[in-house]
């Protein structure tokens, strides 16, 4: 399998959603539902004041995450996906959505929680280094970063393992792993901001 040598552009994702409004089966897959359960169970706090979700897609996990956040900003590169996410979360006025292509576009502010689910392997190592730099600047003391990624074969720029390990290395000294679990199909890593 030949890997892409560039980070995947917004047009790639718009094309996927144009062909299927739920291309990864987020609304129907038992695997996705169980992974969302595990993601939410990994959160150490009942409520987070300021949270950021990078790559919200159509908002299935967003709607559940919103119950644990005072304010939640959810990003995606595909406007089609964001339209679906906005509709799905219409009853949650504390959730805001922004079309942004990270790492080139990163929102201002500092966060208690940053969730990055099924996103990191879409980037090259250089872009992951830039993303790590943004995260280091964006975390409040004691903040958590939750990373959830498929570990199977892909043709993306990096494997799930390589991408997560690159981000962990790029944030070392500011963020340290405090929980790491694996299933047959994905890994779940929780990093915590080190008190300075």
Buried (B, 14 or more C-beta within 10 A) or exposed (E): EEBBEEBBEBEEBBEBBEEEEBBBEBBEBEEBBEBBEBBBEBBEEEEBEBBBBBBBBBBBBBBBBBEBBEBBBBBBBBBBBBBBBBEBBEEBEEBBBEEBBBBEEBBEEBBBBBBBBBBBBBBBBEBBBBBBBBBBEBBBEEBBBBBBBBBEEBEBBBBBBBBBBBBBEBBBEBBEBBEEEEEEEBBBBBBBBBEE
